[in-house]
């Protein structure tokens, strides 16, 4: 079930209505949201709900085991068991095929065998997101940052809550679970801000991202050898803005929906292409993932405490695994490795603290953006062959194929302008909307939905991060 569809609109209207009707009955309200979340997830394939329930229930038991264990070594056993189980689920469904193909390729190269049989495994939607949420829950219980929940329903709802279930943001248990202990107040819901977020998200997805994909990005990356160097450059820029608009749109809509239901999610994007360093970029892009990798991988590896080589090693490993998190392909590993290398070079040269005047910051923004766009080529290309053809295309002078039009250039400019508008503009618009009469708010919201429906291309393309 996709956000920009009639099916989801009907689904959410029903859930919104029932959730507020049950506001005086908190337990019933939580269970109704839980059932709605499983229905939402099972809409793709009901078999996915079995995996979701198994993962959630297992981590619920492991967290209780950690909480009830008297000795730290016993707590660690429970934790290690949980992490191995979570990573095992992720590996089997997401990386099994990649691993077996790699083993077979190596075996064939060495003449050791004719290749091992490979099972056909369906990748459950959003598996990377809900396994990371489950892992953060048991790790935080082990660290003593939160208490294990006695209520199975609370844990099931935390891991499966439908707004962020399939594409984030990754919400920490310490952020979400305490919100289940109090009833949201209907008169304190910033509905105006939620409406603005949802409309902004729908605009970014259905207009900017979808048109960039159809008119520019998809054709160029389908056959990069056929396009001129300028078209390849704009194709790379186009993907940079497409993936930002697509992914940040999902986060905006998810945050807006959660707000309307009475829950607060953390921000996931903060104008990443205005970053003045790679460190700054990862503090602005997919913030919930980058902070997860920092707190649960980079810091446990030692962070920057030891300095020198170990810090560079930790940075590189963190980004390499961050690339692998996105997908089981060498493209993503290279993408993560390139970002890791950029972070290491930046730290080694101390570039974050240099050139901080206006001209210096502008130069750093330009450099960071160009490198990020180069990395996106590996991320978007279907395989390494296509990535190679894309880069080789810069050395050939081919004729224009017509993908550069005034409209596509306008879309790119809008994507760029989004990164240099005042950061609090959505909040200001939301507060202004909230002052309007409820009937007028609803009329405006419906009017904008109609306009977006007219402006958007036919069909509903899935969000890019559904594949992760």
C-alpha positions in Angstrom: 0.0 0.0 0.0 1.6 3.2 -1.2 1.1 6.6 0.5 0.0 8.6 -2.6 -3.0 6.2 -3.4 -6.7 6.2 -2.9 -6.4 2.9 -1.0 -4.1 4.4 1.5 -6.3 7.6 1.9 -9.3 5.3 2.7 -7.2 3.2 5.1 -5.8 6.2 6.9 -9.2 7.9 7.2 -10.6 4.8 8.9 -7.6 4.4 11.2 -7.5 8.1 12.1 -11.2 8.1 13.0 -11.1 5.0 15.1 -7.9 5.9 16.9 -9.3 9.2 18.1 -12.7 7.5 19.0 -10.6 5.2 21.3 -8.6 8.0 22.9 -10.1 7.3 26.3 -9.3 3.6 26.0 -5.5 3.5 25.5 -5.0 -0.2 25.5 -7.7 -0.7 22.9 -6.3 2.2 20.9 -2.8 0.6 20.8 -4.2 -2.7 19.7 -6.2 -1.1 17.0 -3.1 0.7 15.7 -1.2 -2.6 15.9 -3.8 -4.5 13.8 -3.9 -1.6 11.3 -0.1 -1.8 11.0 -0.1 -5.5 10.3 -2.9 -5.0 7.8 -0.8 -2.2 6.1 2.3 -4.5 6.0 0.3 -7.5 4.9 -1.2 -5.6 2.0 1.9 -6.4 0.0 2.1 -10.0 1.0 0.5 -11.5 4.1 3.5 -13.8 4.6 5.6 -10.8 5.5 3.5 -10.4 8.6 4.7 -13.7 9.9 8.3 -12.6 9.7 7.5 -9.2 11.3 5.7 -10.9 14.2 8.5 -13.5 14.6 11.2 -10.8 14.7 9.2 -8.6 17.1 8.2 -11.4 19.4 11.8 -12.8 19.6 13.3 -9.5 20.5 10.5 -9.0 23.1 11.6 -12.2 24.8 15.3 -11.4 24.5 14.8 -8.0 26.1 12.9 -9.6 29.0 15.8 -12.0 29.3 18.3 -9.2 29.5 16.2 -7.3 32.0 15.7 -10.4 34.3 19.3 -11.6 34.2 21.2 -10.9 37.4 24.7 -10.9 36.0 26.1 -8.9 33.2 27.6 -11.9 31.4 24.2 -13.5 31.3 22.7 -10.2 29.9 25.4 -10.3 27.2 24.4 -13.8 26.2 20.8 -12.7 25.7 22.0 -9.7 23.7 24.3 -11.6 21.5 21.6 -14.2 20.8 19.2 -11.4 19.8 21.7 -9.6 17.5 22.7 -12.9 15.8 19.0 -13.7 15.2 18.3 -10.2 13.8 21.4 -10.2 11.6 20.6 -13.8 10.6 17.1 -12.8 9.4 18.6 -9.8 7.5 21.3 -11.9 6.0 19.1 -14.7 4.8 16.4 -12.5 3.2 18.7 -9.7 1.9 22.2 -11.1 1.4 21.8 -14.8 0.9 21.6 -14.6 -2.9 24.4 -12.1 -3.2 26.7 -14.3 -0.9 25.9 -17.5 -2.8 26.4 -15.9 -6.2 29.8 -14.5 -5.0 30.8 -18.0 -3.7 29.8 -19.6 -7.0 31.6 -17.0 -9.1 34.8 -17.5 -7.1 34.4 -21.3 -7.2 34.0 -21.2 -11.0 37.0 -18.9 -11.4 39.1 -21.3 -9.4 37.6 -24.3 -11.2 36.5 -25.9 -7.9 32.9 -26.6 -8.7 30.1 -26.1 -11.2 28.2 -23.8 -8.7 26.0 -24.4 -5.8 22.2 -24.3 -6.1 20.6 -21.0 -4.9 17.2 -20.7 -3.3 14.8 -18.1 -4.6 14.2 -15.8 -1.6 11.6 -13.0 -1.7 12.9 -9.8 -0.1 10.3 -8.5 2.5 9.6 -4.8 2.1 11.4 -2.6 4.7 13.2 -5.5 6.4 16.3 -3.4 7.0 14.3 -0.8 8.8 12.3 -3.0 11.2 15.3 -5.3 12.0 17.4 -2.2 12.9 14.6 -0.9 15.2 14.4 -4.3 16.8 18.1 -4.4 17.4 18.1 -0.9 18.9 15.4 -2.0 21.3 17.4 -4.9 22.8 20.7 -3.0 22.8 19.2 0.0 24.6 17.7 -2.4 27.2 21.1 -4.0 27.6 22.7 -0.6 28.1 20.2 0.3 30.7 18.9 3.3 28.6 15.3 1.9 28.7 13.4 -0.8 30.6 12.2 -3.9 28.9 8.5 -3.7 28.2 6.2 -6.3 29.9 3.5 -5.6 27.3 4.1 -7.6 24.2 1.6 -5.3 22.4 3.9 -2.3 23.1 6.9 -3.9 21.5 4.9 -5.2 18.5 3.5 -1.8 17.9 6.9 -0.1 18.2 8.5 -2.3 15.6 5.5 -2.4 13.2 3.9 1.1 13.5 2.8 1.6 9.9 3.9 5.3 9.1 7.6 4.5 9.3 7.5 0.7 8.9 8.8 0.2 5.4 11.1 3.3 4.8 11.8 5.0 8.0 12.7 7.1 9.7 14.3 4.6 12.1 12.7 5.5 15.4 14.4 4.6 18.6 12.5 2.7 21.3 13.5 5.4 23.8 11.7 8.0 21.6 8.6 6.0 20.7 7.8 3.7 23.7 7.4 6.5 26.3 4.8 8.1 24.0 2.6 5.0 24.5 2.4 5.6 28.2 0.4 8.8 27.8 -2.7 9.6 25.8 -2.2 12.3 23.1 -4.3 15.4 23.7 -6.5 16.1 20.7 -6.3 19.9 21.2 -2.4 19.8 21.2 -2.0 18.0 17.8 -0.3 20.4 15.4 -2.6 19.5 12.5 -1.5 22.5 10.4 2.1 21.4 10.5 1.2 17.8 9.7 -0.9 18.9 6.7 2.0 21.1 5.4 4.4 18.2 5.8 2.2 15.7 4.0 1.5 18.1 1.1 5.2 19.0 0.8 6.1 15.3 0.8 3.5 14.5 -1.8 4.7 17.3 -4.0 8.3 16.2 -3.8 7.4 12.6 -4.5 4.6 12.8 -7.1 5.9 15.8 -9.0 9.6 16.4 -8.6 10.9 12.8 -8.0 8.5 11.1 -10.4 9.0 13.5 -13.3 12.8 13.4 -12.8 12.8 9.7 -12.9 10.6 9.3 -16.0 12.0 12.2 -18.1 15.7 12.2 -17.2 17.1 9.7 -14.7 15.6 6.4 -15.8 16.4 6.8 -19.6 20.0 8.0 -18.9 20.8 5.1 -16.4 19.1 2.5 -18.6 21.6 3.0 -21.4 24.3 5.6 -20.5 26.4 4.7 -23.5 23.8 6.4 -25.8 23.9 9.8 -24.1 26.1 12.9 -24.4 28.4 13.9 -21.5 26.2 16.9 -20.6 23.1 14.6 -20.4 25.1 12.2 -18.2 26.1 15.0 -15.9 22.5 16.2 -15.6 21.3 12.6 -15.2 23.6 12.3 -12.2 22.4 15.6 -10.8 18.8 14.5 -11.6 19.2 11.3 -9.5 20.7 13.3 -6.6 17.6 15.4 -6.5 15.2 12.5 -7.3 16.5 10.3 -4.4 16.4 13.3 -2.0 12.9 14.3 -3.0 11.7 10.7 -3.0 13.2 9.6 0.3 12.6 12.9 2.2 9.0 12.8 0.9 8.4 9.5 2.5 9.9 10.8 5.8 7.8 14.0 5.6 4.6 12.0 5.0 5.4 9.5 7.7 6.1 12.2 10.3 2.9 14.1 9.3 0.8 10.9 9.6 2.3 10.1 13.0 1.7 13.6 14.1 -2.0 13.4 13.2 -2.2 10.2 15.3 -0.6 11.9 18.2 3.0 10.7 18.0 6.3 12.5 17.3 9.0 11.2 15.1 12.5 12.5 14.7 13.6 14.5 11.7 15.3 12.5 9.0 16.6 15.2 6.6 18.0 18.7 6.9 18.9 20.1 3.5 21.8 17.7 2.9 23.1 19.2 -0.3 24.1 22.4 1.5 26.6 20.4 3.6 30.1 21.9 3.9 31.8 18.6 4.7 31.1 14.9 4.4 30.7 14.7 8.1 28.1 17.5 7.8 26.4 15.6 5.0 25.9 12.6 7.1 24.4 14.7 9.9 21.8 16.0 7.4 21.1 12.9 5.2 19.1 10.0 6.5 19.8 11.2 10.0 18.1 8.3 11.7 20.4 5.8 9.9 23.6 7.7 10.3 22.9 8.3 14.0 22.1 4.6 14.4 25.4 3.6 12.7 27.2 6.1 14.9 25.7 4.9 18.2 25.5 1.1 17.6 28.5 0.6 15.3 31.0 3.4 15.1 31.2 4.1 18.9 31.3 0.4 19.9 34.1 -0.1 17.5 36.0 2.6 19.4 34.9 5.8 17.6 37.6 8.4 17.6 38.9 7.7 21.1 42.1 6.0 20.0 42.8 8.5 17.2 44.9 7.9 14.1 44.6 4.7 12.2 41.9 3.2 14.4 39.6 6.2 13.9 40.0 6.0 10.2 39.4 2.2 10.3 36.2 2.7 12.3 35.0 5.4 9.9 35.6 3.3 6.9 34.1 0.1 8.3 31.0 2.0 9.4 30.4 3.5 6.0 31.2 0.2 4.2 28.6 -1.6 6.3 26.3 1.4 5.8 26.6 0.8 2.1 25.9 -2.9 2.5 22.8 -2.1 4.6 21.3 -0.5 1.5 21.6 -3.5 -0.7 23.3 -6.8 -1.6 25.4 -5.6 -4.5 29.0 -4.4 -5.1 27.6 -1.1 -6.2 26.4 -0.3 -2.7 29.6 -1.6 -1.2 31.6 0.7 -3.4 29.3 3.6 -2.6 29.8 3.1 1.1 33.5 2.7 0.6 33.8 5.9 -1.3 31.9 7.8 1.4 34.2 6.1 4.0 37.3 7.2 2.1 36.0 10.8 1.8 35.4 10.9 5.5 38.9 9.5 6.3 40.6 12.0 3.9 38.6 14.9 5.3 39.5 14.0 8.9 43.1 13.3 8.1 43.5 16.7 6.4 41.4 18.5 9.0 39.2 20.1 6.3 36.2 20.6 8.6 38.0 23.4 10.4 39.5 25.0 7.4 38.1 27.5 4.9 35.2 28.7 7.0 34.7 32.1 5.4 31.9 32.7 2.9 34.0 31.8 -0.1 35.6 28.8 1.7 32.2 27.4 2.7 30.8 27.9 -0.8 33.8 26.0 -2.3 33.4 23.2 0.2 29.7 22.9 -0.6 30.4 22.6 -4.3 33.1 20.0 -3.7 31.0 17.9 -1.3 28.0 18.0 -3.7 30.0 17.0 -6.7 31.6 14.0 -4.9 28.2 13.0 -3.5 26.8 13.0 -7.0 29.7 10.9 -8.3 28.9 8.4 -5.5 25.2 8.4 -6.4 26.2 7.0 -9.9 27.3 3.7 -8.3 24.2 3.8 -6.0 21.8 4.2 -8.9 23.4 2.0 -11.6 21.9 -1.4 -11.9 25.3 -3.1 -11.8 29.0 -2.3 -12.2 28.9 -2.6 -15.9 26.3 0.2 -16.2 28.3 2.3 -13.8 31.4 1.8 -15.9 29.5 2.7 -19.1 28.3 5.9 -17.3 31.8 7.0 -16.5 33.1 6.0 -19.9 30.4 8.1 -21.5 32.1 11.3 -20.3 35.0 10.5 -22.8 32.7 10.3 -25.8 31.1 13.1 -27.7 27.7 11.8 -28.6 24.6 13.6 -29.9 21.9 14.9 -27.6 19.0 12.5 -27.1 16.5 15.1 -26.0 16.3 14.5 -22.2 17.4 18.0 -21.4 14.4 20.2 -21.7 13.3 23.4 -20.0 11.0 21.4 -17.7 13.8 19.0 -16.5 16.1 21.9 -15.9 13.3 23.6 -13.9 12.9 20.5 -11.8 16.6 20.4 -11.0 16.5 24.1 -10.0 13.5 23.5 -7.7 15.5 20.6 -6.1 18.4 22.9 -5.5 16.3 25.8 -4.2 14.8 23.5 -1.6 18.2 23.3 0.0 18.6 27.0 0.5 15.1 28.0 1.7 14.8 29.0 5.4 15.0 25.7 7.4 11.9 26.6 9.5 9.6 27.4 6.6 7.5 24.2 7.0 6.9 25.0 10.7 6.0 28.6 9.9 3.5 27.5 7.2 2.1 24.9 9.6 1.5 27.5 12.3 -0.1 29.8 9.8 -2.4 27.1 8.6 -3.3 26.2 12.1 -4.8 29.6 12.7 -7.3 29.1 9.9 -10.8 27.7 10.6 -10.9 23.8 10.5 -13.2 23.8 7.5 -10.9 26.1 5.5 -7.9 23.9 6.5 -9.7 20.8 5.1 -10.7 22.7 2.0 -7.1 23.8 1.3 -5.7 20.3 2.0 -8.2 18.8 -0.4 -7.5 21.5 -3.0 -3.8 20.8 -2.9 -4.4 17.1 -3.2 -6.4 17.7 -6.3 -3.8 20.0 -7.8 -1.1 17.4 -7.1 -3.2 14.7 -8.7 -3.5 16.9 -11.9 0.2 17.8 -12.0 1.6 14.3 -11.3 2.4 11.8 -14.0 0.1 8.8 -14.4 0.7 5.8 -12.2 2.2 5.6 -8.7 5.9 4.7 -8.6 7.1 2.9 -5.4 9.4 4.9 -3.1 13.1 4.2 -3.8 13.8 3.0 -0.3 11.2 0.3 -0.4 13.9 -1.9 -1.9 16.0 -1.6 1.2 
